[in-house]
Amino acid sequence: MLEFFAFWRDGVTAAELGQALGMTREAAQRSVVGPYKKEFPHATVRHGRRTHIDGDAYSLKVSPWRVLDVVNFTSAMQAFADAAGDESPLGVPIEDLANLLDIDNEVERFRELYAAIARRRAIYLDYAAKRGRIQLLFSPHTVVRTPTRLHFRGHSIRLSGGRSRYIDVVPGRVISSSPGSDGEYVGAKDDIEWHTRVSIIAELNPQLPGSVRESAMREHQCGDQLTIKDVRHAVAEYVVDWLKGRRLRGIADPVWVVIRIDRNQHEDG
C-alpha cells in the first residue's frame, strides 16, 4: 500500500497511509514505512512531506505496475468499501461497465464454481449449452474475464458418451449442480490450448478516415498494424471478437481487421 500510494497517487504521508490501513501515523511509520525503506533503501525520495517512488512503474517492487491491475485493485477496494457502507481509502472513484447485470442465478453458480477451483474439486452440472442441454462433470481451473462476460475454463466429461475435453462454462447457464467426489478433479496440466501462447495481428481498417486512423494509432501506440502478444490460445477467439467489434462512436466501420494468429515459439510450463 505504501508503494502503491507513493507512485500512483503522486506521493503519500505516513498519516494518509495510516488512515488507509486503519492505524495511527506512528504505527504506519513504524510497521510499514520503516520496514519498506530498510528493505528498499533507494526506492523512495522525499518531496516536502510526501514520499514518492524514485523511478517509473518498472521500478515498483511489491505493487502492480500494469494499468489494468491498478484498475482492478481500485475496483476491488471500492467494492469492499461499498459493501461496508464506507468510502474507498484510495479516494479514486471508478465506474465499472464490465458487467451491468446482477443475475440471481449467476451469483450462486459463480460461487459454486469459484469454490470448486479453490478446493480443487469437480462438480456435476446440468448445463444449457448453445447446442442444447447437456450433463457433465466439470473441473474448473481458472476464472476468465473477457470484454463481454465472465466464464470458467476447465476440464469436462460428458456423462452421455464420456467425451473428455477442456471447455468454457458460463455460470449463468448452469441449470443445476451437485458436488463431485474426492479424486474426480482434473486440473489444467493437460489443457494444451491454455498453455499454448499465440500472437494476434490486426491492421487498421483502410476504409477509415485519416483522422480516425491517427486517433487509433495514438490510443494503442502502434502503426498501421497492431500485434497483441502472448495470448492464451484458449481465449484468443474472444480477443479476435473484441477486435472485430471495436468501433468508434459515430463511425460505422470497424477499427481493426484481423490478419492472422501466429503460434508463439514458447509454451507455459
ABEGO torsion letter per residue (X at the ends): XAAAAAAAAGEBBAAAAAAAAGBBAAAAAAAAAAAAAAABAAABBBBEABBBBBEBAAABAABBABAAAAAAAAAAAAAAAAAAGBBBAAGBBBBBAABABBBAAAAAAAAAAAAAAAAGBBBBBBBBBAAEBBBBBBBBABBBBBAABBBBBBBBBBABGGBBBBBBBBAAABABBBBBBBGABBBAAABAAAABBBBBBBBBBAABBAAAAAAAAAAAGBBABBBBBGBBAAAAAAAAAAAAABBBBGBABBABBBABBBBBABBBX
